Amino acid sequence: MVDFKGAKKYIIERLETELSPNLYYHGIHHTMDVYEVSIKIAELEDVPQEEKLIINTAALYHDAGFIFRYEHNEELAVKMIEEVLPKFGYNEKQIKTIGDVILTTRIKARPISLLEKIMSDADYDYLGRSDVGEIAQTLHKELGEYGFHLSEEDWNGLQIKFLKKHEYHTPSSLQLRRPSKLEYYHYLKSLK
């Protein structure tokens, strides 16, 4: 029997105590946001209960690698779930699927399964929300802390480039988030 509540409590406590305070974007608040959004998208996409367990666990653990390092942290999150989740009753197949879902949060990853698509959409949900500007500023500030110093102009250029390539994958995110994301894209372009 899977102890989801135990697995959730475990990772939240670790993230709260072990994440660096200068993760202005990738802090616990981002993990909880992605978790809440993954629940909503899974509902909208009529995902069965067993698969909701997978996506919700993946959302909670997707940025756990930031405890250890900033870049290429996804592989470390997968390593962590392989060590931790068996203690909470997850089986090998579930852990493998959760790992695959986490790996789709890498910048150039292409989600294939529905769960991977939900994870990807949940991770970038903010791009199509009214708070996108504020959240983007936290990422800009965080990048500066980790050696990626970008002027406001360069930062906006980077966002435009990313938004041009970014796509939502689930019907619900395409409907609910894509229009506002395009508005933000056009707003950034108007600043040039």
N, CA, C and O of each residue as an XYZ file, in Angstrom:
768
protein
N       0.840     -1.193      0.000
C       0.000      0.000      0.000
C       0.885      1.258      0.000
O       1.766      1.412      0.846
N       0.634      2.137     -0.952
C       1.432      3.368     -1.069
C       1.013      4.371      0.000
O      -0.173      4.638      0.193
N       2.010      4.919      0.687
C       1.780      5.958      1.698
C       2.107      7.317      1.065
O       3.173      7.882      1.310
N       1.181      7.832      0.249
C       1.402      9.103     -0.444
C       1.600     10.243      0.554
O       2.481     11.085      0.380
N       0.776     10.261      1.598
C       0.891     11.351      2.594
C       2.275     11.372      3.235
O       2.846     12.439      3.461
N       2.806     10.194      3.523
C       4.146     10.095      4.107
C       5.209     10.591      3.134
O       6.119     11.323      3.525
N       5.095     10.193      1.860
C       6.053     10.619      0.830
C       5.974     12.130      0.626
O       6.993     12.785      0.407
N       4.772     12.674      0.699
C       4.563     14.120      0.548
C       5.185     14.877      1.729
O       5.906     15.857      1.542
N       4.898     14.415      2.922
C       5.421     15.060      4.140
C       6.956     15.042      4.131
O       7.601     16.038      4.460
N       7.518     13.907      3.754
C       8.968     13.740      3.715
C       9.620     14.785      2.805
O      10.557     15.468      3.219
N       9.127     14.913      1.567
C       9.797     15.811      0.615
C       9.532     17.273      0.959
O      10.412     18.114      0.775
N       8.353     17.588      1.448
C       8.071     18.983      1.818
C       8.999     19.424      2.952
O       9.539     20.530      2.918
N       9.182     18.568      3.949
C      10.083     18.902      5.062
C      11.514     19.103      4.573
O      12.202     20.023      5.015
N      11.960     18.240      3.660
C      13.328     18.377      3.130
C      13.471     19.652      2.313
O      14.465     20.365      2.450
N      12.490     19.949      1.463
C      12.558     21.157      0.636
C      12.544     22.417      1.508
O      13.282     23.369      1.257
N      11.701     22.400      2.522
C      11.603     23.569      3.415
C      12.901     23.834      4.160
O      13.256     24.988      4.398
N      13.606     22.782      4.526
C      14.809     22.962      5.346
C      16.110     22.950      4.551
O      17.107     23.512      5.004
N      16.121     22.320      3.375
C      17.387     22.126      2.671
C      17.575     22.939      1.397
O      18.701     23.057      0.914
N      16.506     23.503      0.838
C      16.677     24.318     -0.365
C      17.349     25.638      0.003
O      17.090     26.204      1.065
N      18.200     26.109     -0.872
C      18.889     27.379     -0.647
C      17.876     28.530     -0.650
O      16.954     28.539     -1.465
N      18.041     29.504      0.261
C      17.096     30.623      0.314
C      17.154     31.534     -0.918
O      16.250     32.344     -1.129
N      18.224     31.406     -1.745
C      18.282     32.243     -2.942
C      17.670     31.576     -4.178
O      17.894     32.015     -5.306
N      16.901     30.518     -3.953
C      16.110     29.942     -5.041
C      14.779     30.709     -5.072
O      13.745     30.218     -4.619
N      14.842     31.915     -5.617
C      13.673     32.797     -5.613
C      12.542     32.251     -6.480
O      11.366     32.505     -6.221
N      12.915     31.500     -7.510
C      11.921     30.879     -8.388
C      11.696     29.414     -8.004
O      10.557     28.986     -7.817
N      12.775     28.653     -7.888
C      12.682     27.198     -7.655
C      12.554     26.828     -6.180
O      13.013     25.758     -5.780
N      11.953     27.669     -5.374
C      11.745     27.365     -3.965
C      10.551     26.448     -3.756
O       9.924     25.994     -4.712
N      10.250     26.187     -2.502
C       9.115     25.317     -2.136
C       7.804     25.847     -2.717
O       6.919     25.065     -3.062
N       7.676     27.172     -2.826
C       6.450     27.767     -3.382
C       6.206     27.282     -4.822
O       5.065     27.040     -5.215
N       7.292     27.142     -5.601
C       7.144     26.647     -6.981
C       6.690     25.180     -6.974
O       5.790     24.798     -7.722
N       7.319     24.373     -6.125
C       6.930     22.954     -6.037
C       5.455     22.826     -5.688
O       4.738     22.035     -6.301
N       4.998     23.593     -4.712
C       3.595     23.495     -4.284
C       2.647     24.003     -5.368
O       1.544     23.480     -5.528
N       3.074     25.016     -6.105
C       2.276     25.530     -7.222
C       2.127     24.459     -8.301
O       1.023     24.193     -8.776
N       3.250     23.847     -8.683
C       3.233     22.802     -9.715
C       2.386     21.616     -9.245
O       1.640     21.030    -10.031
N       2.503     21.271     -7.979
C       1.700     20.184     -7.400
C       0.202     20.486     -7.519
O      -0.568     19.648     -7.988
N      -0.209     21.687     -7.092
C      -1.633     22.071     -7.158
C      -2.125     22.079     -8.605
O      -3.225     21.607     -8.891
N      -1.317     22.611     -9.509
C      -1.710     22.666    -10.925
C      -1.791     21.264    -11.515
O      -2.685     20.979    -12.312
N      -0.864     20.383    -11.129
C      -0.897     19.006    -11.653
C      -2.196     18.307    -11.249
O      -2.746     17.512    -12.012
N      -2.679     18.609    -10.049
C      -3.954     18.035     -9.586
C      -5.088     18.526    -10.483
O      -5.931     17.741    -10.918
N      -5.101     19.832    -10.756
C      -6.163     20.419    -11.590
C      -6.145     19.868    -13.008
O      -7.181     19.477    -13.547
N      -4.948     19.838    -13.613
C      -4.860     19.342    -14.998
C      -5.257     17.868    -15.062
O      -5.976     17.459    -15.974
N      -4.796     17.073    -14.102
C      -5.148     15.642    -14.080
C      -6.661     15.459    -13.993
O      -7.216     14.559    -14.624
N      -7.327     16.307    -13.215
C      -8.801     16.261    -13.125
C      -9.416     16.588    -14.481
O     -10.278     15.859    -14.973
N      -8.966     17.688    -15.081
C      -9.511     18.137    -16.364
C      -9.277     17.121    -17.478
O     -10.071     17.018    -18.413
N      -8.183     16.376    -17.370
C      -7.845     15.384    -18.396
C      -8.380     13.978    -18.051
O      -8.046     13.002    -18.722
N      -9.206     13.890    -17.009
C      -9.825     12.610    -16.601
C      -8.814     11.489    -16.379
O      -9.008     10.362    -16.836
N      -7.746     11.811    -15.681
C      -6.706     10.826    -15.394
C      -7.204      9.888    -14.290
O      -7.732     10.355    -13.281
N      -7.042      8.570    -14.467
C      -7.453      7.614    -13.424
C      -6.671      7.810    -12.117
O      -5.559      8.338    -12.126
N      -7.254      7.388    -11.015
C      -6.690      7.582     -9.676
C      -5.242      7.112     -9.554
O      -4.405      7.830     -9.008
N      -4.939      5.921    -10.054
C      -3.580      5.356     -9.962
C      -2.569      6.279    -10.641
O      -1.452      6.457    -10.155
N      -2.977      6.867    -11.776
C      -2.063      7.755    -12.504
C      -1.964      9.127    -11.834
O      -0.949      9.811    -11.964
N      -3.013      9.526    -11.121
C      -2.955     10.784    -10.359
C      -1.885     10.673     -9.276
O      -1.171     11.637     -9.000
N      -1.780      9.511     -8.672
C      -0.751      9.258     -7.657
C       0.638      9.488     -8.263
O       1.500     10.106     -7.638
N       0.843      8.990     -9.475
C       2.133      9.123    -10.172
C       2.441     10.592    -10.450
O       3.523     11.075    -10.114
N       1.494     11.305    -11.064
C       1.747     12.699    -11.446
C       1.909     13.588    -10.214
O       2.754     14.482    -10.205
N       1.110     13.351     -9.181
C       1.209     14.176     -7.976
C       2.536     13.949     -7.251
O       3.132     14.894     -6.734
N       2.993     12.710     -7.213
C       4.290     12.411     -6.597
C       5.414     13.044     -7.416
O       6.336     13.640     -6.860
N       5.332     12.911     -8.730
C       6.348     13.513     -9.605
C       6.405     15.024     -9.408
O       7.491     15.604     -9.363
N       5.250     15.660     -9.291
C       5.207     17.119     -9.094
C       5.897     17.510     -7.783
O       6.638     18.493     -7.734
N       5.654     16.748     -6.739
C       6.257     17.060     -5.434
C       7.777     16.873     -5.434
O       8.491     17.597     -4.740
N       8.265     15.912     -6.204
C       9.692     15.583     -6.199
C      10.456     16.166     -7.389
O      11.674     16.004     -7.462
N       9.775     16.841     -8.326
C      10.447     17.191     -9.584
C      11.637     18.127     -9.410
O      12.565     18.085    -10.216
N      11.635     18.963     -8.387
C      12.761     19.874     -8.168
C      13.598     19.509     -6.937
O      14.364     20.335     -6.441
N      13.453     18.292     -6.452
C      14.206     17.862     -5.265
C      15.714     17.892     -5.498
O      16.483     18.037     -4.548
N      16.139     17.757     -6.741
C      17.563     17.791     -7.061
C      18.219     19.128     -6.746
O      19.439     19.198     -6.600
N      17.418     20.201     -6.639
C      17.964     21.515     -6.283
C      18.558     21.519     -4.875
O      19.332     22.412     -4.531
N      18.204     20.540     -4.072
C      18.815     20.405     -2.748
C      20.333     20.207     -2.918
O      21.124     20.656     -2.089
N      20.719     19.528     -4.006
C      22.114     19.137     -4.213
C      22.890     20.032     -5.173
O      24.054     20.347     -4.925
N      22.254     20.443     -6.265
C      22.948     21.327     -7.223
C      21.930     22.063     -8.092
O      20.762     21.682     -8.181
N      22.419     23.142     -8.735
C      21.519     23.993     -9.514
C      21.261     23.441    -10.912
O      20.110     23.267    -11.313
N      22.323     23.168    -11.645
C      22.140     22.685    -13.017
C      22.070     21.158    -13.053
O      22.651     20.472    -12.213
N      21.351     20.652    -14.039
C      21.187     19.203    -14.229
C      20.730     18.517    -12.936
O      21.243     17.466    -12.554
N      19.774     19.130    -12.293
C      19.297     18.615    -11.009
C      18.255     17.505    -11.154
O      18.002     16.763    -10.204
N      17.652     17.389    -12.337
C      16.566     16.411    -12.524
C      17.024     14.974    -12.273
O      16.303     14.177    -11.673
N      18.237     14.657    -12.742
C      18.768     13.300    -12.537
C      18.915     12.991    -11.049
O      18.724     11.853    -10.620
N      19.257     14.023    -10.265
C      19.402     13.829     -8.819
C      18.045     13.633     -8.146
O      17.935     12.910     -7.156
N      17.015     14.280     -8.689
C      15.659     14.065     -8.171
C      15.237     12.613     -8.428
O      14.602     11.982     -7.583
N      15.597     12.099     -9.598
C      15.272     10.701     -9.933
C      16.023      9.759     -9.001
O      15.463      8.773     -8.521
N      17.284     10.064     -8.749
C      18.081      9.241     -7.821
C      17.424      9.224     -6.433
O      17.354      8.188     -5.771
N      16.949     10.395     -6.018
C      16.303     10.492     -4.711
C      15.036      9.633     -4.648
O      14.829      8.916     -3.669
N      14.197      9.694     -5.668
C      12.948      8.901     -5.609
C      13.253      7.411     -5.600
O      12.539      6.626     -4.974
N      14.326      7.023     -6.303
C      14.706      5.600     -6.316
C      15.107      5.122     -4.926
O      14.888      3.963     -4.571
N      15.696      6.022     -4.141
C      16.122      5.666     -2.786
C      14.986      5.801     -1.766
O      14.866      4.993     -0.845
N      14.155      6.834     -1.945
C      13.165      7.202     -0.924
C      11.805      6.516     -1.091
O      11.234      6.017     -0.120
N      11.295      6.493     -2.315
C       9.906      6.046     -2.500
C       9.628      4.578     -2.149
O       8.507      4.269     -1.747
N      10.603      3.654     -2.281
C      10.310      2.283     -1.834
C       9.913      2.235     -0.348
O       9.122      1.384      0.057
N      10.462      3.147      0.453
C      10.142      3.194      1.879
C       8.687      3.585      2.122
O       8.138      3.345      3.197
N       8.064      4.196      1.096
C       6.667      4.604      1.213
C       5.732      3.696      0.405
O       4.587      4.052      0.131
N       6.239      2.524      0.034
C       5.395      1.509     -0.596
C       5.235      1.604     -2.103
O       4.428      0.875     -2.680
N       5.982      2.482     -2.751
C       5.915      2.581     -4.214
C       6.670      1.398     -4.814
O       7.729      1.016     -4.317
N       6.122      0.819     -5.887
C       6.812     -0.293     -6.536
C       7.733      0.209     -7.653
O       7.714      1.387     -8.008
N       8.537     -0.707     -8.197
C       9.540     -0.354     -9.216
C       8.933      0.323    -10.432
O       9.469      1.307    -10.940
N       7.809     -0.213    -10.894
C       7.156      0.334    -12.093
C       6.682      1.773    -11.834
O       6.853      2.649    -12.681
N       6.096      2.004    -10.676
C       5.633      3.354    -10.328
C       6.814      4.325    -10.261
O       6.743      5.446    -10.766
N       7.899      3.874     -9.630
C       9.079      4.724     -9.472
C       9.697      5.049    -10.825
O      10.114      6.182    -11.064
N       9.758      4.061    -11.709
C      10.293      4.277    -13.069
C       9.445      5.323    -13.792
O       9.988      6.229    -14.424
N       8.122      5.205    -13.704
C       7.232      6.152    -14.381
C       7.378      7.543    -13.785
O       7.436      8.528    -14.521
N       7.438      7.635    -12.464
C       7.629      8.934    -11.791
C       8.939      9.557    -12.263
O       8.994     10.755    -12.539
N       9.986      8.753    -12.356
C      11.288      9.240    -12.837
C      11.210      9.776    -14.259
O      11.755     10.839    -14.559
N      10.530      9.038    -15.134
C      10.363      9.489    -16.520
C       9.614     10.814    -16.577
O       9.947     11.695    -17.370
N       8.600     10.945    -15.730
C       7.805     12.180    -15.685
C       8.675     13.341    -15.195
O       8.612     14.436    -15.753
N       9.479     13.113    -14.165
C      10.378     14.159    -13.653
C      11.366     14.599    -14.736
O      11.635     15.792    -14.878
N      11.903     13.651    -15.494
C      12.902     13.986    -16.515
C      12.325     14.848    -17.644
O      13.085     15.492    -18.368
N      11.020     14.871    -17.803
C      10.425     15.734    -18.839
C      10.431     17.199    -18.413
O      10.026     18.062    -19.192
N      10.884     17.502    -17.190
C      10.977     18.910    -16.783
C      12.325     19.507    -17.197
O      12.571     20.691    -16.965
N      13.199     18.702    -17.808
C      14.444     19.256    -18.353
C      14.084     20.202    -19.497
O      13.109     19.976    -20.215
N      14.866     21.247    -19.658
C      14.550     22.314    -20.616
C      14.190     21.806    -22.018
O      13.174     22.224    -22.575
N      14.992     20.924    -22.591
C      14.736     20.510    -23.979
C      13.990     19.191    -24.103
O      13.885     18.642    -25.200
N      13.475     18.679    -23.002
C      12.761     17.392    -23.034
C      11.445     17.532    -23.799
O      10.822     18.594    -23.802
N      11.042     16.452    -24.438
C       9.771     16.416    -25.160
C       8.856     15.391    -24.500
O       9.115     14.190    -24.575
N       7.798     15.851    -23.860
C       6.897     14.891    -23.205
C       6.156     14.021    -24.217
O       5.726     14.497    -25.268
N       6.016     12.754    -23.888
C       5.344     11.816    -24.799
C       4.028     11.323    -24.200
O       2.970     11.469    -24.812
N       4.096     10.741    -23.004
C       2.872     10.200    -22.383
C       2.001     11.336    -21.844
O       2.467     12.466    -21.694
N       0.750     11.033    -21.559
C      -0.164     12.036    -20.999
C       0.377     12.573    -19.675
O       0.306     13.776    -19.424
N       0.917     11.695    -18.825
C       1.442     12.142    -17.538
C       2.632     13.087    -17.718
O       2.774     14.064    -16.983
N       3.480     12.786    -18.697
C       4.614     13.669    -18.984
C       4.112     15.023    -19.488
O       4.668     16.064    -19.138
N       3.071     15.006    -20.301
C       2.488     16.249    -20.827
C       1.874     17.080    -19.699
O       2.007     18.303    -19.676
N       1.206     16.409    -18.775
C       0.615     17.119    -17.627
C       1.729     17.756    -16.789
O       1.612     18.910    -16.375
N       2.796     17.012    -16.542
C       3.917     17.533    -15.748
C       4.521     18.760    -16.411
O       4.748     19.782    -15.762
N       4.774     18.651    -17.694
C       5.363     19.762    -18.438
C       4.450     20.989    -18.386
O       4.919     22.107    -18.171
N       3.163     20.779    -18.582
C       2.208     21.892    -18.549
C       2.087     22.493    -17.157
O       1.962     23.709    -17.015
N       2.123     21.657    -16.138
C       2.034     22.159    -14.757
C       3.277     22.982    -14.419
O       3.177     24.016    -13.757
N       4.448     22.527    -14.872
C       5.709     23.209    -14.582
C       5.750     24.601    -15.219
O       6.350     25.523    -14.667
N       5.116     24.746    -16.374
C       5.122     26.033    -17.083
C       3.750     26.704    -17.089
O       3.488     27.586    -17.907
N       2.897     26.292    -16.194
C       1.540     26.857    -16.110
C       1.568     28.376    -15.963
O       0.753     29.076    -16.564
N       2.506     28.882    -15.165
C       2.559     30.320    -14.865
C       2.713     31.179    -16.120
O       2.322     32.346    -16.116
N       3.279     30.615    -17.199
C       3.476     31.392    -18.432
C       2.161     31.919    -18.992
O       2.140     32.915    -19.714
N       1.068     31.247    -18.656
C      -0.239     31.655    -19.167
C      -1.145     32.213    -18.084
O      -2.370     32.142    -18.188
N      -0.534     32.772    -17.037
C      -1.327     33.331    -15.934
C      -1.055     34.823    -15.783
O      -0.099     35.356    -16.346
N      -1.904     35.478    -15.019
C      -1.760     36.930    -14.833
C      -0.530     37.294    -14.002
O      -0.057     38.428    -14.077
N       0.001     36.349    -13.205
C       1.185     36.645    -12.386
C       2.505     36.298    -13.082
O       3.549     36.228    -12.434
N       2.459     36.083    -14.386
C       3.654     35.670    -15.131
C       4.797     36.674    -14.997
O       5.950     36.269    -14.849
N       4.507     37.956    -15.045
C       5.555     38.972    -14.955
C       6.300     38.916    -13.640
O       7.529     38.974    -13.609
N       5.547     38.803    -12.545
C       6.166     38.727    -11.207
C       7.006     37.457    -11.071
O       8.121     37.498    -10.552
N       6.468     36.334    -11.539
C       7.180     35.060    -11.426
C       8.438     35.075    -12.291
O       9.489     34.594    -11.870
N       8.330     35.629    -13.500
C       9.492     35.724    -14.389
C      10.609     36.540    -13.730
O      11.787     36.221    -13.892
N      10.246     37.582    -12.996
C      11.258     38.397    -12.308
C      12.006     37.587    -11.245
O      13.202     37.786    -11.035
N      11.294     36.673    -10.577
C      11.969     35.839     -9.565
C      12.990     34.912    -10.229
O      14.047     34.633     -9.663
N      12.663     34.440    -11.432
C      13.605     33.575    -12.164
C      14.815     34.396    -12.618
O      15.951     33.932    -12.521
N      14.576     35.596    -13.106
C      15.667     36.481    -13.533
C      16.621     36.743    -12.359
O      17.841     36.656    -12.506
N      16.048     37.061    -11.203
C      16.841     37.325     -9.993
C      17.631     36.076     -9.586
O      18.812     36.161     -9.247
N      16.963     34.916     -9.624
C      17.619     33.656     -9.254
C      18.776     33.343    -10.198
O      19.851     32.948     -9.745
N      18.573     33.512    -11.484
C      19.634     33.227    -12.452
C      20.870     34.072    -12.163
O      21.998     33.593    -12.284
N      20.654     35.334    -11.781
C      21.761     36.213    -11.420
C      22.566     35.675    -10.245
O      23.792     35.787    -10.219
N      21.875     35.093     -9.279
C      22.533     34.503     -8.095
C      23.416     33.310     -8.472
O      24.377     32.989     -7.772
N      23.070     32.653     -9.600
C      23.799     31.446     -9.998
C      24.712     31.690    -11.200
O      25.046     30.772    -11.949
N      25.108     32.964    -11.359
C      26.122     33.283    -12.361
C      25.611     33.591    -13.754
O      26.411     33.795    -14.667
N      24.306     33.631    -13.941
C      23.752     33.951    -15.254
C      23.230     35.389    -15.216
O      22.032     35.629    -15.061
N      24.157     36.337    -15.361
C      23.795     37.751    -15.241
C      23.289     38.267    -16.583
O      24.021     38.274    -17.572
N      22.035     38.695    -16.607
C      21.417     39.172    -17.844
C      20.830     40.556    -17.621
O      20.153     40.805    -16.623
N      21.096     41.448    -18.560
C      20.450     42.765    -18.497
C      18.956     42.563    -18.715
O      18.531     41.501    -19.170
N      18.172     43.561    -18.397
C      16.722     43.483    -18.597
C      16.398     43.170    -20.064
O      15.510     42.371    -20.362
N      17.138     43.817    -20.968
C      16.925     43.605    -22.403
C      17.254     42.167    -22.814
O      16.495     41.532    -23.546
N      18.395     41.663    -22.333
C      18.792     40.283    -22.650
C      17.809     39.276    -22.041
O      17.482     38.261    -22.655
N      17.348     39.574    -20.830
C      16.382     38.707    -20.159
C      15.086     38.634    -20.958
O      14.535     37.553    -21.163
N      14.605     39.791    -21.406
C      13.382     39.803    -22.217
C      13.586     39.061    -23.525
O      12.688     38.361    -23.990
N      14.771     39.211    -24.125
C      15.087     38.481    -25.355
C      15.076     36.977    -25.138
O      14.575     36.221    -25.970
N      15.638     36.551    -24.001
C      15.658     35.125    -23.657
C      14.233     34.592    -23.450
O      13.900     33.494    -23.896
N      13.408     35.380    -22.774
C      12.006     34.978    -22.560
C      11.258     34.852    -23.888
O      10.507     33.900    -24.100
N      11.471     35.825    -24.778
C      10.805     35.799    -26.089
C      11.197     34.529    -26.842
O      10.352     33.841    -27.416
N      12.498     34.236    -26.827
C      13.012     33.034    -27.503
C      12.365     31.769    -26.918
O      11.943     30.876    -27.653
N      12.299     31.715    -25.595
C      11.716     30.545    -24.928
C      10.217     30.436    -25.235
O       9.727     29.359    -25.575
N       9.504     31.537    -25.116
C       8.053     31.525    -25.353
C       7.713     31.140    -26.791
O       6.694     30.500    -27.050
N       8.569     31.532    -27.711
C       8.356     31.208    -29.133
C       8.398     29.694    -29.346
O       7.648     29.148    -30.156
N       9.290     29.024    -28.606
C       9.449     27.567    -28.747
C       8.480     26.781    -27.862
O       8.097     25.660    -28.197
N       8.087     27.372    -26.736
C       7.274     26.643    -25.762
C       5.883     26.324    -26.292
O       5.242     27.156    -26.936
N       5.429     25.113    -26.013
C       4.056     24.711    -26.342
C       3.435     24.013    -25.147
O       4.096     23.248    -24.445
N       2.161     24.284    -24.925
C       1.409     23.470    -23.979
C       1.000     22.195    -24.706
O       0.918     22.172    -25.934
N       0.746     21.142    -23.949
C       0.515     19.835    -24.561
C      -0.873     19.259    -24.309
O      -1.404     18.542    -25.157
N      -1.468     19.557    -23.162
C      -2.780     18.993    -22.849
C      -3.877     19.912    -23.382
O      -3.700     21.129    -23.419
N      -5.005     19.340    -23.794
C      -6.109     20.178    -24.269
C      -6.529     21.249    -23.260
O      -6.855     22.372    -23.645
N      -6.521     20.906    -21.976
C      -6.947     21.879    -20.960
C      -5.982     23.062    -20.866
O      -6.427     24.206    -20.771
N      -4.673     22.810    -20.891
C      -3.702     23.912    -20.824
C      -3.708     24.735    -22.113
O      -3.553     25.955    -22.074
N      -3.886     24.068    -23.245
C      -3.972     24.799    -24.513
C      -5.144     25.782    -24.477
O      -5.043     26.913    -24.951
N      -6.236     25.328    -23.912
C      -7.429     26.169    -23.830
C      -7.304     27.245    -22.752
O      -7.618     28.410    -22.992
N      -6.843     26.848    -21.561
C      -6.832     27.764    -20.418
C      -5.617     28.686    -20.348
O      -5.733     29.804    -19.846
N      -4.464     28.252    -20.835
C      -3.234     29.014    -20.627
C      -2.610     29.604    -21.892
O      -1.948     30.640    -21.832
N      -2.817     28.953    -23.030
C      -2.150     29.416    -24.251
C      -2.507     30.860    -24.619
O      -1.599     31.623    -24.951
N      -3.792     31.281    -24.580
C      -4.106     32.660    -24.967
C      -3.354     33.713    -24.149
O      -2.835     34.673    -24.719
N      -3.287     33.553    -22.837
C      -2.576     34.528    -21.992
C      -1.070     34.463    -22.209
O      -0.382     35.481    -22.137
N      -0.560     33.261    -22.476
C       0.872     33.120    -22.759
C       1.225     33.913    -24.016
O       2.249     34.595    -24.058
N       0.375     33.822    -25.034
C       0.619     34.564    -26.277
C       0.544     36.070    -26.044
O       1.294     36.834    -26.652
N      -0.356     36.492    -25.167
C      -0.448     37.924    -24.813
C       0.860     38.386    -24.182
O       1.375     39.450    -24.527
N       1.399     37.595    -23.262
C       2.662     37.935    -22.603
C       3.798     37.989    -23.630
O       4.640     38.886    -23.579
N       3.819     37.045    -24.545
C       4.813     37.004    -25.619
C       4.766     38.301    -26.434
O       5.801     38.917    -26.688
N       3.570     38.707    -26.836
C       3.413     39.929    -27.641
C       3.758     41.180    -26.825
O       4.287     42.156    -27.359
N       3.453     41.136    -25.533
C       3.813     42.251    -24.651
C       5.333     42.411    -24.613
O       5.845     43.522    -24.752
N       6.062     41.295    -24.425
C       7.527     41.340    -24.378
C       8.097     41.843    -25.701
O       9.046     42.627    -25.722
N       7.511     41.387    -26.797
C       7.987     41.825    -28.121
C       7.773     43.323    -28.305
O       8.561     43.989    -28.976
N       6.705     43.851    -27.707
C       6.408     45.291    -27.840
C       7.425     46.154    -27.106
O       7.528     47.351    -27.371
N       8.180     45.554    -26.184
C       9.175     46.308    -25.411
C      10.465     46.539    -26.196
O      11.293     47.363    -25.808
N      10.635     45.815    -27.293
C      11.890     45.901    -28.080
C      11.976     47.219    -28.830
O      12.954     47.464    -29.538
